[in-house]
Every structure is written in C-alpha cells, then in structure tokens.
Amino acid sequence: MKKRSLLKLLSGVLMLALVFVVLGGCAPEEVDPDAPPDEAEPQEIDADAILIGAALPTGFLYGWAPERGIELAVEEINEAGGVDVGGEMRPLELRVVDTRDLEPGVPVSDALMAVERLLEDYEADFMIGGPARSEAAMAAMDLLSRHETVSIFSTGFLTPRFQEMVAEDYETHKYSFRIHGSVQPMIGEMLALFDYLEEEHGLNKVAVMVQDVAHARAGGEIMAEQLENKGWGVTGPEVYPTGTTDYSDGLFRARDFGAQALFIWMDHPETSILLRQWHDMEIPALPLGFISAAEQPGFWEATDGLGEFTVAHLVNSANAPGEVTPLTMDFVRAYEEKWGLEPEGLGTSSSYQAVYTLVDAIERAGTIDSDAVITALEETDMEGVYGRIMFDENHQIIPALVPEEGAVPQIIQWQDGARETVFPPAITTSELQLPPWMD
C-alpha cells in the first residue's frame, strides 16, 4: 500500500472542511466518558499486524452487530495462526470508531471524520463495515480513494447508487466493494413473497407504512407502485417520523381499507410498538417488510411475544440460524458462544464474511498492496456463510436464490419465539403462517 504524502493529507483535510461547510455540519458532541478506549487517543498497534478499521454506528444494530461479527472473525483467524502474506504469518488487529451516522440530526461530515480518523490517526491497512447510512458511505468512498485504502462495505449501505459510482468512475472507486445485498434485489425478493401470498392465501390488498427517512420513503413508493402494477389494492405510503410511538390511527385506516398485509419499511426500534399495537388491535393483516426491530433475537421479548407472525427481510442469510452452506451453523454457534445470542440481523454475517473474504484475497495476492488486493477481490470465488461469494464488475456481491450460485437472502417469520426462514425456498425452515384472527 502506498504511503500517503503530505499533499494527500492536506487535500483530505480541505475536502473534509468543504463537505462540512456544504452540508451545514455542526461541531461534534463532547466525547462520551463511557466510550471504549479506542474512542480516546490512538493506541499503539503491533507493527506486524494488518490493521482493519471499522467505521460503524456502534449505538445501533447495524453497528454493534457488524462489530461483533468482525471481532469474531479476527479472533478466529488469529487463533488459527494469522494471515499468510507471501509466506509471512501476520496477525489481524481491529480498531472501531463510532460514526454516529444513524443518529437523528448527525451530519454526514461527522461520519467522514470518523472514517478519516481510522485512515489518518490509525493508518488502517483496510476498512470493513460502514458507514451504514448511504449518504455517509457514498461520501466515504471518495476518502478511501484519496488514501488508496481498500474497503469492504458490509452493513446498512443499500442504495444501488454504489454500483453506479463504481461503473461511472472505476479508477476512483475501485477501492470499494460491497458484500451484502442492495435495495434492487431486496425489493424483487419481497415482491416474490407477495406473489406467494396472493397465490397461496388469496391476499390482494396492502397498506404501506414507512419511516420518514429517504431510503424508506423511496422504497415504500417503489413497493406501492410495483404492487399496484401487480393488481394489488394499495393504500399509502403512510409516513411516520423517526421515534413515533403511536401507530393506532394508521392501523385503523389500514383496517378500514381492508388491508390483508402491512408492508413496513422502518429501521427505528419503535417499530416494536407498532407491532404490539397491531396485535392488541387484532388488525387482520400480515405485517412484513424491512423491519429492523424484528430482525433481532430480542424482538420476541421486546414485544412480549405479541410480534408473532411478523415477517422481516434480513438481507443476507446467516443473520438467523439456518442450513445455507456447511459453514453457516458453525458461524451461528460460534457467534452465540462468544456473544450469548444468535446472529442479530443485517450486517452480522456479512461483516464476519468480509474479514474472511479479505484474508482470502490477501493470501492469494501475497501482499497487502491495494492494487494487488483489488485484483484478488475481483477474482474471488469462495464458499461463504451465506452462499457463493463473488463480486460483479461493479464490486457488488452477486445475489442468488440458491447458495451454489451466489449470496442468498433470508426472509424470516417469527413463529413460537423463533425466527423461521420462509424465503427463499432453497433454505426455508418453515411454511409461512397467517395470524389466527385472519381466518
């Protein structure tokens, strides 16, 4: 990897200042006195170690779960002897900095400063993780290019704009790879589930309920349009501010419309309140969608079991137990042994897999030189915890519905306290069920 010159350092600082001004950023909050040690002064790093930097919103699912997945993989690899770099065994070392990019009101510039800290203060050799917020991740791609640092995005960053940026300016954005799914296949997978609901259960009316954030609003509009094109009756999207704690009016409107399904696109924890209200009101509609709260193992307890029958898209498989490849349950068991719970949702399995994919590329390249590792990553073809791991020409993981062909998604339903996989057919563990009050 090339050493950064003073000129690049100055240009990076100037670029950050410009972004800060243009986006109307405010000064960062004071450092939390309870923050982990790596949020204070840079710590000394083993000179022989390959340093992985992880810029993550650590106060949110899409931050803490990826951090746990990365830490587990690093620990396993080091216990096995480290990374073979041209015949020299080198350990991995991890540094995490909180981007805060999923907190309401935090500007993109704050997340960029977290990325810059890992690149400048820690001089990370590689990056894995976030930022999770798409706007921040896209801005970070330019920083990675300036520092000639290879990054594997593994959480939260779902916009198809990623592939477009690599395609439009490969030389600038060749340092960035994305190892989890994106909005386009996710919507297609969810539409396939709606086809099943219509064919097998006769459902044909849906209420769309989304959080007031850009990706959810846009996704809800796309889903509403696509379902209308399929002949479904659609009401909404109905938009709710982040942190909403009462959804009863919208649920009454869905009931009065005759909705048999609630399509929900929300990533705030208050969605558990929505699902408790849905149950208490016995709204005769199946809740399904991109529901962060329902991804997590603690959802059953958080809703006192009232969220049963909720269907949630976990993006990549292995974010809940299931037999996808011979590696899947080994990962699930190792994660549960280390952290005391099952894999937790988007970013968990993909961040774990990102470490192994990076190590595989380094060992095939025989060096940590960025250009050599980029070439090796582009040639990746390996079995992973959620299917066959390969990247397309725009550095996006190749999706598939069977594990032999690519990265497999996972849609689960809460049944009797467990997350059962109901889609795709190749990895299902249970048939989808409707709430009894829909009979």
C-alpha positions as CSV (number, residue, x, y, z in Angstrom):
1,M,0.0,0.0,0.0
2,K,1.3,3.4,-0.9
3,K,2.4,5.8,1.8
4,R,0.3,9.0,2.0
5,S,2.1,12.2,1.1
6,L,1.7,15.5,3.0
7,L,-0.1,16.8,-0.1
8,K,-2.7,14.0,0.2
9,L,-3.1,14.7,3.9
10,L,-3.8,18.4,3.3
11,S,-6.1,17.7,0.4
12,G,-8.1,15.3,2.6
13,V,-8.4,17.9,5.4
14,L,-9.5,20.5,2.9
15,M,-12.0,18.1,1.4
16,L,-13.5,17.4,4.8
17,A,-13.8,21.1,5.6
18,L,-15.6,21.7,2.3
19,V,-18.0,18.9,3.0
20,F,-18.6,20.2,6.5
21,V,-19.5,23.6,5.2
22,V,-21.6,22.5,2.3
23,L,-23.7,20.1,4.4
24,G,-24.2,22.6,7.2
25,G,-22.4,20.4,9.7
26,C,-22.2,21.3,13.4
27,A,-19.5,20.7,15.9
28,P,-19.3,17.1,17.2
29,E,-20.7,16.5,20.6
30,E,-18.3,16.0,23.6
31,V,-16.7,12.6,23.8
32,D,-18.8,10.2,26.0
33,P,-16.7,9.5,29.1
34,D,-18.0,5.9,29.0
35,A,-16.8,5.4,25.4
36,P,-14.5,2.5,24.7
37,P,-10.7,3.1,24.8
38,D,-10.3,3.3,21.1
39,E,-12.6,6.4,21.1
40,A,-10.0,8.3,23.1
41,E,-6.4,8.6,21.9
42,P,-5.0,6.3,19.2
43,Q,-3.5,3.2,20.8
44,E,-0.2,1.6,20.0
45,I,-0.6,-1.1,17.3
46,D,1.5,-4.2,16.7
47,A,3.9,-3.3,13.9
48,D,3.5,-6.7,12.3
49,A,-0.3,-6.6,12.4
50,I,-2.6,-6.0,9.5
51,L,-4.9,-3.2,10.8
52,I,-8.6,-3.4,9.9
53,G,-10.5,-0.2,10.6
54,A,-14.3,-0.3,11.1
55,A,-16.3,2.9,11.0
56,L,-19.6,1.9,12.5
57,P,-22.7,3.5,14.2
58,T,-22.0,1.5,17.3
59,G,-25.2,2.5,19.2
60,F,-27.4,0.8,16.6
61,L,-28.0,-2.8,15.3
62,Y,-26.2,-2.0,12.1
63,G,-23.2,-1.0,14.0
64,W,-22.8,-3.2,17.1
65,A,-23.7,-6.5,15.3
66,P,-21.1,-5.9,12.5
67,E,-18.5,-5.0,15.1
68,R,-19.2,-8.3,16.8
69,G,-19.1,-10.2,13.6
70,I,-15.7,-8.6,12.6
71,E,-14.3,-9.2,16.1
72,L,-15.3,-12.9,16.0
73,A,-13.7,-13.4,12.6
74,V,-10.5,-11.6,13.6
75,E,-10.2,-13.7,16.7
76,E,-10.7,-17.0,14.8
77,I,-8.1,-16.1,12.2
78,N,-5.5,-15.1,14.8
79,E,-6.1,-18.2,16.8
80,A,-5.5,-20.2,13.6
81,G,-2.1,-18.5,13.1
82,G,-3.0,-15.3,11.3
83,V,-2.7,-14.3,7.6
84,D,-0.2,-15.8,5.2
85,V,1.2,-12.8,3.4
86,G,3.8,-14.1,0.9
87,G,5.0,-16.7,3.4
88,E,5.0,-14.5,6.4
89,M,2.3,-15.1,9.1
90,R,0.8,-11.8,10.3
91,P,-1.9,-11.2,12.9
92,L,-5.0,-9.0,12.3
93,E,-5.8,-6.1,14.6
94,L,-9.1,-4.3,14.7
95,R,-9.9,-0.6,15.5
96,V,-13.5,0.6,15.7
97,V,-14.6,4.3,15.7
98,D,-18.2,5.3,16.2
99,T,-19.6,7.2,13.1
100,R,-23.0,8.1,14.9
101,D,-24.4,8.3,11.3
102,L,-27.7,6.7,12.2
103,E,-28.5,9.1,15.0
104,P,-31.1,11.8,14.0
105,G,-29.5,15.1,13.1
106,V,-25.9,13.9,12.9
107,P,-24.4,15.3,9.7
108,V,-22.5,13.3,7.1
109,S,-19.4,15.2,8.0
110,D,-19.2,13.7,11.4
111,A,-19.2,10.2,9.9
112,L,-16.5,11.3,7.5
113,M,-14.4,12.5,10.4
114,A,-14.7,9.0,11.9
115,V,-13.5,7.4,8.7
116,E,-10.7,9.9,8.4
117,R,-9.6,9.2,11.9
118,L,-9.1,5.5,11.1
119,L,-7.3,6.3,7.9
120,E,-5.1,9.1,9.3
121,D,-4.6,8.5,13.1
122,Y,-4.6,4.7,13.0
123,E,-3.4,4.4,9.3
124,A,-5.7,1.4,8.8
125,D,-4.5,-1.0,6.1
126,F,-8.1,-2.0,5.2
127,M,-11.6,-1.0,6.1
128,I,-14.6,-3.2,6.8
129,G,-18.1,-2.2,7.9
130,G,-19.7,1.2,7.3
131,P,-20.7,4.0,7.5
132,A,-24.2,2.4,7.4
133,R,-26.1,5.5,6.2
134,S,-26.0,5.5,2.5
135,E,-25.2,9.2,2.1
136,A,-22.2,8.9,4.5
137,A,-21.0,5.7,2.9
138,M,-21.0,7.2,-0.6
139,A,-19.1,10.2,0.7
140,A,-16.6,7.9,2.4
141,M,-15.9,6.2,-1.0
142,D,-14.0,9.4,-2.1
143,L,-11.9,9.4,1.1
144,L,-11.0,5.7,0.6
145,S,-9.8,6.6,-2.9
146,R,-7.7,9.5,-1.7
147,H,-6.0,7.2,0.8
148,E,-5.8,4.3,-1.6
149,T,-7.4,2.1,1.0
150,V,-9.4,-1.0,0.1
151,S,-12.8,-1.2,1.9
152,I,-15.5,-3.8,2.0
153,F,-18.8,-2.3,3.0
154,S,-20.8,-4.8,5.0
155,T,-23.7,-3.1,6.7
156,G,-26.6,-0.7,6.1
157,F,-25.4,0.8,2.8
158,L,-28.2,-0.4,0.5
159,T,-28.5,2.1,-2.3
160,P,-27.9,0.9,-5.9
161,R,-26.0,4.1,-6.4
162,F,-22.9,2.2,-5.1
163,Q,-22.7,0.2,-8.3
164,E,-23.3,3.2,-10.4
165,M,-20.5,5.1,-8.8
166,V,-18.0,2.3,-9.4
167,A,-19.2,1.9,-13.0
168,E,-19.0,5.7,-13.7
169,D,-15.5,6.2,-12.3
170,Y,-13.8,2.8,-11.8
171,E,-10.3,4.3,-11.2
172,T,-11.6,6.5,-8.4
173,H,-13.9,4.0,-6.7
174,K,-12.1,0.7,-7.4
175,Y,-11.1,0.6,-3.7
176,S,-14.7,0.0,-2.6
177,F,-16.6,-3.4,-2.5
178,R,-20.0,-4.3,-1.1
179,I,-20.5,-7.8,0.3
180,H,-24.2,-7.6,1.2
181,G,-27.4,-7.1,-0.8
182,S,-28.9,-3.9,-2.1
183,V,-32.3,-2.4,-2.5
184,Q,-32.9,-3.7,-6.0
185,P,-32.8,-7.5,-5.3
186,M,-34.4,-7.0,-1.9
187,I,-37.5,-5.4,-3.5
188,G,-37.6,-8.2,-6.0
189,E,-37.4,-10.8,-3.3
190,M,-40.2,-9.1,-1.3
191,L,-42.4,-8.9,-4.4
192,A,-41.9,-12.6,-4.9
193,L,-43.2,-13.1,-1.4
194,F,-46.2,-11.1,-2.2
195,D,-46.8,-13.3,-5.3
196,Y,-46.8,-16.3,-2.9
197,L,-49.3,-14.6,-0.6
198,E,-51.6,-13.9,-3.4
199,E,-51.3,-17.4,-5.0
200,E,-51.4,-19.4,-1.8
201,H,-53.5,-17.3,0.6
202,G,-55.6,-15.1,-1.8
203,L,-54.3,-11.8,-0.3
204,N,-54.6,-8.8,-2.6
205,K,-54.8,-5.6,-0.5
206,V,-51.9,-3.9,1.3
207,A,-51.3,-0.8,3.5
208,V,-47.8,0.7,3.1
209,M,-46.2,2.2,6.3
210,V,-42.8,3.7,6.2
211,Q,-40.4,5.7,8.4
212,D,-39.6,9.3,7.4
213,V,-36.1,8.7,6.1
214,A,-35.0,8.9,2.5
215,H,-34.5,5.2,1.8
216,A,-37.7,4.1,3.4
217,R,-39.8,6.7,1.7
218,A,-38.3,5.9,-1.7
219,G,-38.6,2.1,-1.1
220,G,-42.2,2.4,0.1
221,E,-43.2,4.3,-3.1
222,I,-41.5,1.7,-5.3
223,M,-43.2,-1.1,-3.5
224,A,-46.6,0.6,-3.7
225,E,-46.2,1.2,-7.4
226,Q,-45.0,-2.3,-8.1
227,L,-47.8,-3.9,-6.2
228,E,-50.4,-1.7,-7.9
229,N,-48.9,-2.9,-11.2
230,K,-49.4,-6.5,-10.0
231,G,-53.1,-5.8,-9.4
232,W,-53.0,-5.3,-5.6
233,G,-55.1,-2.7,-3.9
234,V,-52.7,-0.3,-2.2
235,T,-53.1,2.5,0.4
236,G,-50.2,4.7,1.4
237,P,-47.3,5.0,1.8
238,E,-48.1,6.5,5.2
239,V,-45.1,8.2,6.6
240,Y,-44.1,8.2,10.3
241,P,-41.4,10.4,11.9
242,T,-38.4,8.6,13.4
243,G,-39.3,7.8,17.0
244,T,-43.1,7.6,16.6
245,T,-44.7,5.8,19.5
246,D,-48.4,5.6,18.4
247,Y,-49.4,4.0,15.2
248,S,-53.1,3.4,16.0
249,D,-54.6,5.8,13.6
250,G,-52.7,4.3,10.7
251,L,-53.6,0.8,11.8
252,F,-57.3,1.8,11.9
253,R,-57.0,3.2,8.4
254,A,-55.4,0.0,7.2
255,R,-58.2,-2.0,8.7
256,D,-60.9,0.3,7.2
257,F,-59.2,-0.1,3.8
258,G,-59.5,-3.8,4.1
259,A,-55.7,-4.4,4.0
260,Q,-54.7,-8.0,4.3
261,A,-51.0,-7.2,4.5
262,L,-49.0,-4.3,6.2
263,F,-45.8,-3.6,4.3
264,I,-43.5,-1.9,6.8
265,W,-40.1,-0.2,6.0
266,M,-38.7,1.1,9.2
267,D,-35.3,0.8,11.0
268,H,-36.1,2.5,14.3
269,P,-36.7,0.4,17.4
270,E,-40.1,1.9,18.0
271,T,-41.4,-0.4,15.3
272,S,-41.9,-2.9,18.1
273,I,-44.6,-0.6,19.5
274,L,-46.3,-0.7,16.1
275,L,-46.4,-4.5,16.1
276,R,-47.6,-4.7,19.7
277,Q,-50.5,-2.3,18.7
278,W,-51.2,-4.4,15.6
279,H,-51.5,-7.5,17.8
280,D,-53.6,-5.8,20.5
281,M,-56.0,-4.4,17.9
282,E,-56.1,-7.7,16.0
283,I,-55.7,-6.0,12.7
284,P,-56.4,-8.7,10.1
285,A,-53.3,-8.1,8.1
286,L,-49.9,-9.8,7.9
287,P,-47.0,-7.5,8.8
288,L,-44.0,-7.9,6.6
289,G,-41.1,-5.8,5.2
290,F,-37.8,-4.3,6.1
291,I,-38.2,-4.1,9.9
292,S,-35.0,-3.6,11.8
293,A,-36.6,-4.3,15.2
294,A,-37.9,-7.7,14.0
295,E,-34.6,-8.8,12.7
296,Q,-33.1,-9.1,16.2
297,P,-33.2,-12.1,18.5
298,G,-34.5,-9.9,21.3
299,F,-37.7,-8.9,19.4
300,W,-39.8,-11.6,20.9
301,E,-39.0,-10.4,24.4
302,A,-39.3,-6.7,23.4
303,T,-42.9,-7.4,22.2
304,D,-43.8,-10.0,24.9
305,G,-44.4,-12.4,22.1
306,L,-47.0,-10.0,20.5
307,G,-44.9,-9.7,17.4
308,E,-45.5,-13.3,16.4
309,F,-46.2,-13.8,12.7
310,T,-44.1,-10.7,11.8
311,V,-42.1,-11.3,8.6
312,A,-38.8,-9.5,8.2
313,H,-36.2,-9.4,5.4
314,L,-32.7,-9.9,6.9
315,V,-30.8,-9.1,3.6
316,N,-28.1,-11.8,3.6
317,S,-28.8,-15.2,5.1
318,A,-26.9,-16.5,8.2
319,N,-28.3,-13.4,10.0
320,A,-30.5,-16.0,11.7
321,P,-29.9,-19.8,12.1
322,G,-30.4,-22.0,9.0
323,E,-28.6,-24.5,6.9
324,V,-27.4,-22.5,3.9
325,T,-23.8,-23.8,3.4
326,P,-21.7,-26.2,5.6
327,L,-20.2,-23.0,7.1
328,T,-23.4,-21.4,8.3
329,M,-24.2,-23.1,11.5
330,D,-20.5,-23.1,12.5
331,F,-20.7,-19.3,12.4
332,V,-24.1,-19.2,14.2
333,R,-22.8,-21.4,17.0
334,A,-19.5,-19.5,17.3
335,Y,-21.4,-16.2,17.4
336,E,-23.8,-17.4,20.1
337,E,-20.9,-18.9,22.2
338,K,-19.0,-15.6,22.1
339,W,-21.8,-13.1,22.4
340,G,-24.6,-15.0,24.1
341,L,-27.2,-14.6,21.4
342,E,-27.8,-15.7,17.8
343,P,-26.6,-13.5,14.9
344,E,-28.6,-10.3,15.0
345,G,-29.6,-9.0,11.6
346,L,-28.3,-7.0,8.7
347,G,-24.5,-6.6,8.9
348,T,-23.8,-9.5,11.2
349,S,-23.0,-12.4,8.8
350,S,-21.8,-10.0,6.0
351,S,-19.2,-8.3,8.3
352,Y,-18.0,-11.7,9.5
353,Q,-17.8,-12.9,6.0
354,A,-16.0,-9.7,4.9
355,V,-13.0,-10.5,7.1
356,Y,-12.6,-14.0,5.6
357,T,-13.1,-12.7,2.1
358,L,-10.4,-10.0,2.6
359,V,-8.0,-12.5,4.1
360,D,-8.6,-14.9,1.2
361,A,-7.7,-12.1,-1.2
362,I,-4.6,-11.0,0.7
363,E,-3.3,-14.6,0.8
364,R,-3.9,-15.1,-2.9
365,A,-2.3,-11.7,-3.7
366,G,0.7,-12.5,-1.4
367,T,0.8,-8.8,-0.4
368,I,-1.3,-6.1,1.2
369,D,-0.7,-3.8,-1.7
370,S,-4.0,-2.2,-2.6
371,D,-3.9,-2.8,-6.3
372,A,-3.0,-6.4,-5.9
373,V,-5.7,-7.0,-3.3
374,I,-8.3,-5.3,-5.5
375,T,-7.4,-7.7,-8.3
376,A,-7.7,-10.7,-6.0
377,L,-11.0,-9.5,-4.6
378,E,-12.4,-9.1,-8.2
379,E,-11.4,-12.7,-8.8
380,T,-13.0,-14.0,-5.6
381,D,-15.0,-17.2,-5.8
382,M,-15.3,-18.9,-2.5
383,E,-17.9,-20.6,-0.3
384,G,-19.2,-18.4,2.5
385,V,-21.6,-18.5,5.3
386,Y,-24.5,-17.3,3.1
387,G,-23.6,-18.8,-0.2
388,R,-21.1,-18.5,-3.0
389,I,-19.1,-15.2,-2.6
390,M,-18.3,-13.5,-5.9
391,F,-18.4,-9.8,-7.0
392,D,-19.7,-8.4,-10.3
393,E,-17.8,-5.9,-12.4
394,N,-19.0,-3.1,-10.2
395,H,-17.8,-4.7,-7.0
396,Q,-21.3,-5.7,-5.8
397,I,-21.8,-9.1,-4.3
398,I,-23.7,-11.3,-6.8
399,P,-27.1,-12.3,-5.4
400,A,-28.8,-15.7,-6.0
401,L,-31.7,-17.7,-4.6
402,V,-29.6,-20.9,-4.2
403,P,-26.3,-20.9,-2.4
404,E,-24.3,-22.6,-5.2
405,E,-24.9,-19.6,-7.4
406,G,-24.3,-16.6,-5.2
407,A,-25.2,-14.7,-2.0
408,V,-28.6,-15.9,-0.7
409,P,-31.1,-13.6,1.0
410,Q,-33.1,-14.5,4.1
411,I,-36.7,-13.6,4.9
412,I,-37.8,-14.9,8.4
413,Q,-41.1,-15.1,10.2
414,W,-41.4,-15.1,14.0
415,Q,-43.1,-18.3,15.0
416,D,-43.4,-19.5,18.6
417,G,-40.5,-17.5,19.8
418,A,-38.1,-18.4,16.9
419,R,-37.0,-16.8,13.6
420,E,-38.0,-19.3,11.0
421,T,-36.9,-18.9,7.4
422,V,-39.8,-18.7,4.9
423,F,-37.9,-17.5,1.8
424,P,-36.2,-18.3,-0.5
425,P,-37.4,-21.9,-1.0
426,A,-33.9,-23.4,-1.0
427,I,-33.3,-22.6,2.6
428,T,-36.7,-22.5,4.2
429,T,-37.2,-24.0,7.7
430,S,-41.0,-23.5,8.0
431,E,-44.0,-22.6,5.9
432,L,-45.3,-19.0,6.3
433,Q,-48.3,-18.7,8.7
434,L,-51.1,-16.1,8.9
435,P,-52.3,-14.8,12.3
436,P,-55.3,-16.8,13.5
437,W,-57.5,-13.7,13.5
438,M,-57.1,-13.6,9.7
439,D,-59.1,-16.8,9.3
